[in-house]
Structures are given as structure tokens and as C-alpha cells.
């Protein structure tokens, strides 16, 4: 529960701000106390049960103060403690020391924190974020992170965590930061702070970076699925290399807008995401329906179509029936997932999605929302990155299409 005081006087009728946690999962929910100093913006009414009308914005500066206090404490933890102890304390701070709704990315923006990383020698250790090249961050592929989850987090909350450092033999994927999947397999009854440790990594990444690209790596065994490694680029550098600045900025912005639109429709967990495919896969439309390529003409068209539909929905220009038809098609592509992210769609399952893409284009054109500038044709082309890799060291970037059986 949350209690609000003004100069030590309980204000029982004041509305609790939307940004204060109300859930029952966080221990901090039971002990949030806001004691606001009386000022021109926080006067009480005569009954002393409510803050006077016209001063509703008091909660904004209180929130800003809470966030500032959190960041001061986080900086002090990093400055005063060894990396492993600091990482654990930061995870506990995020778990029990906030009590308010705010994106972790906003809390962690510009903070230098330790990160769990897999270096180019295959050693798992803590890397100061100041030593991570900020312009670009490579992420440990999710399947690898999940396989290592119990090993990476073994000894959490003790001096034995990451001591000695686990090692992956023959890792050839370069320096990579752990993200989603790092705590996989640790159990639902484990420390609350352990699960938040993964959010700490993801929050730091999202605070200054944008998902831009996916590159394909060898799984280290023959006939295995390609590993898909996300590449996040610093926002300030997006559009500065790899083609004209306008082209790169447009592609990245288009992917980000489409991904945001998908979330706005309520499709979050395991929904396919729009990215750029790294060489030599620039001409492919999808990779198992995990990722969709904005470098492919139809991929870019689909991203633009979804963004346009989202804009119309938010503007309220679609009637209920039309909105429902469009959402049904989007749900079929992004919301109904019988398989987890670890599964790779191909064959008949993928073909159903491709047919739905065509239906969405057709309906959007009928409604005068969006018209694709080319004819969609899947025949005669390979739309899906092949699901088997012939050879290569674990994490080695795939440089030739022959490695996936294309000649």
C-alpha cells in the first residue's frame, strides 16, 4: 500500500499517482511512504484530507525526485562495491527499492554498471559497461543464453557467483552481452532479485541502444539451426554508416516503428520482430518467423503497412468491424504462437503466415490505408533462411550461403 503525507500530516483522500506500484509481487509495495513538503504547489484543503485543486502536478516532481534518488544510490553502489557485489546490490535495488512504474531503461540511462558478458575467448565474466563499445552491442544468442542459464547464475547471492568463471570452449562469436534467456532454468521459486538480473542487462541495453540487425552464426554442429545474434546500435550513431545516412535511418526507424506498433496491439512475448539481416542474408524475407527483414522489399512493405494500421487505430479512424478484421490478421501473424521462440517455422506453418501477409496487404489496400508498390510473389525465391547449417565453430559468423546449402 501507499500512504501520502504532507509535512508529516497524512492526506487520506489524495489519489495515489499512476506511477506508484499497486501489485502484490514486490515487497516494496507494502512500504511506500511519500512525505511531501508543503509549498505553493502542495497546499492542503481546509479539511486536510486532500491536496487543493489546481496542484495535481505535484506527483510529477515527486516522481522525478524518486528517480533521482534511485540513480544516486545506484551510482554509489557501483562506486563503492566490487563488480559482483555491485551487480547483486543493483538487482536487489531494482527489485525492492523502486516501488514505482517506470521503464528500467529510463532508470539506468547513462549509468555505468557491470554487465554479464561472454568474451571472445569464451569466458563468462562481469564487464564494466564503460569497457563495452557503446556504438554497438552484440547479444549472446538466446538459445545459447538459455542453455547456460543455470551455469551462469549458479551461486547467485553468494561469494561463489561467477567464481570460477564458466568457460565455453571454441566460442567464435566475439564479445557479447547476455540478454534475454540469461536466467532461464533457474526456477520460479528462486530469488526475486535473480530474475531481475536479466532485466538489469536488458534495461541498460535499451537505455541507449536500438535493435538494428541480426547476424547468423554457426551452431557448432552439423545440421543445427543457425544461431541468431541481435546487434544493438547506439541511437546517436544510427544512420552514420552502411549506406546513405537517410537510407539507414529510414530502415532502422521503420523497423522500430513496426515493432512498437506490434506491441501497441498487445503482442509481446515471442512476437516476430523487424530487423535488418546481415550479409549474406540480406535478400531473405524471414528467419523462421522469429525475425522479419526490412531490407527485403516485402518485409519493408509489411513494416510500413503495420505502422500505418497502428496510426489509423490510434487516431480512431477505423470502425469496430474493420479494426477487428485487421487485428485478427495481425494476431494470426504475431499473437497466436503455438511454438516458443526456440522453434523455427518452415514448410506449411510458415506458408500460413505468408498467406496472411498477402491478406493483410489486400485488406489494407481495400480500405485505402496502404498499397504495396510491388506484387507479392513467394515462388521462385527462398524466403526463409535455411534451418540447417553444414559446419562451423560455435558462434562463427556465416559468411557464405553454401554453409546453409545454397549454391
Secondary structure, 3 states (H helix, E strand, C coil): CEEEEECCEECCCCCCCCCECCCCCCHHHHHEEEEECCCCCCCECCCCCCECCCCCCHHHHHHHHHHHHHHHHHHHHHHHCCHHHHHHHHHHHHHHCCCECCCHHHHHCCCCCEEEEECCCCEEEEEEHHHCCCCEEEECCHHHHHHHHHHHCCCCCCCCCCCCCCECCCCCCCCEECCCCCCCCCCCCCCHHHHHHHHHHHHHHHHHEEEEEEEEECCCCCCECCEEEEEEEEHHHCCCCCCCHHHHHHHHHHHHHHHHHHHHCCCCCCCCEEEEECCCCCCCCEECCCEEECCCHHHHHHHHHHHHHHHHHHHCCCCHHHHHHHHHHHHHHHHCCCCCCCCCCCCHHHHHHHHHHHHHHHHHHHCCCCCCCCCCCCCCCCCECCCCECCCCCCCECCCHHHHCCC
